Amino acid sequence: MNPTLEQFLKDVASHELTVNLDQGVFRDITIANPNTMEMHYNITTRPGYLMITGDMGDFIFQRTSDMFGFFRPQSGHYINPGYWGEKVEAGVISEFDIDTANSSLQGWLTDFLADLDLSDPEDRQKSKQALEAVTDFISGTQGSSEFEFWNEINSWDADEAGGLDLTDFFEASTTKSTFHYIWCCYAIVHAIKLYDEYKAQEQKG
């Protein structure tokens, strides 16, 4: 299960900001608990890039000249993992998830059943076969690895499943964001929030 905002804020409740470099869009900051290095992280920016490194993973993002502007939310700790993931140059942002994969299979079943005429005896039989095939598949793949799941998909017999064809199932969603990626998304936004507060205090002088 991915971290919630509440969990993240609890993880960093005692963390403090240290500004190591602050020259325009060239920045290097550290967010850490002064008493321990647990869950510490460092963010470095240069034109077009933001790098986050530390206990919870390493990621490189590429997009705009000022990456703080790219990640800075309008309010709160809003994150956009899907869109931000498109800007990742390095770092593992997703992993195979059996629940997501089986949920997608259920979606294919729903679409298949929607095209049947259940007033027709032949279509009713197809519906029964497809439902039984998907139910048995999901029951048999709980806890399966990615390799095991795809091995079962590749062994799928559409004729025995009432005509439900999974030839194009490779297009379906079978992954979810990694725990560390979501944590780091929150971490970036949190760091920018601390940095903005630091800059506001600096200007007050």
MARTI-398702 format. One record per residue (C-alpha): y, x, z. Coordinates in steps of 0.001 Angstrom, whole numbers, plus 500000, padded with zeros to 6 digits. Layout:
<atoms>
YXZ...
</atoms>
This chain:
<atoms>
500000500000500000503412501320499062506070501930501735508639499261502475512302500019503083511763499342506776508923501862506938510944504472505081513971504063507368511673504482510374510301507707508865513798509183508500515465507649511570516085511099513082516843512924509839520222514549509252522043515720506150522751519389505477524913520211502467523861523586501083525859523453497839528559521034496703530305522004493475530868518944491311527535517799489893525948521041491115524579520031494505521858521070496904521274519000500030518562518829502667517601515780504706515438516639507696514804516105511372516398519088513181513349519338515451510615519264512819510055519761509109507863516641508884508898514382505978511844516622505156513140516692501608515627518530499457517644517225496511519180519448493864521320518247490955522761519865487860524159518219484710521529515748483508518915516480486176517955515551489735515094517284491536513593516095494811511128518343496648509548518337500069506752516918502184506514513649500290506221514942496745508153516663493990509843514862491098512306515779488364514460513084486773516590513454483633519250511009482487523043511246482953525368514143483660525916513018487263522537511880488537524008510692491831525937508163489777522712507119488057520845506497491340523747505216493419523138501497494223525887498916494398524806498046497933522025498657500434518987500733499508518169499098496165515588500995494125514343500467490565511025502386490356510025501017486962513195502001485130513597505238487062510008506157486230510971506261482551513323509126483416510748511278485231510153514647483590507689515926486197505738514339489029502940511768489313504499508308489548501458506053489098497719505944489734494762503742488836494443500728491118491321498558491008493144495490492327495807495758489620493139496280486954491091493281488066494214491159488329494956492009484691491430490985483764491979487653485470495135487284483390493136487837480200490688485183481349493521482720482003494935483288478521491476482896476986490811479619478801494224478276477784493165478439474129489993476398474682489614472655474281487743471656477422487030468243475957484751470028473509481214470731474890481030474086473102484359475225474529483342474069477981480274476269477714482436479208476602484720478574479565481796478626481981480383481830480508483743483600480544484483482587484117481063483723485317481348487035483453484769487844484918483733486758488415480628488952488273482635491860486842485281491758489576482651491388492273480801494404490927483795496688490505485438496331493912486029499861495164485188501386491789486820504535490501488867504585487316485934506087485403483512503469486709485899500630485885486428501713482282482735502364481856482127498712482730484902497546480415483396499574477566480036497909478257481535494411478139479605491981475918481953489353474491479024487193473329477703486927476881481236486147478102481747483099475926483678485053473334486154486679475750486936489926473933488243492964475836488609495295472854492359495612473447492180495629477232493381499243477253496860497763476768496637495916480103498190497188483309495684499054485488497978501278487554500481501016490379503255503285491607502096506000493979503068505878497645504937509165497376506903508096494317508177504927496001508972506886499164510949509408497149512864506640495357514019505381498753514692508979499794517013509624496856519084506515497536519194507318501251520317510885500570523127509704498303524237507246500975524410510079503536526172512326501031528781509662500239529454509213503958529803512994504277532303513117501400534299510224502882534579512073506189535524515271504382538371513517502591539654512105505875539701515635506957
</atoms>
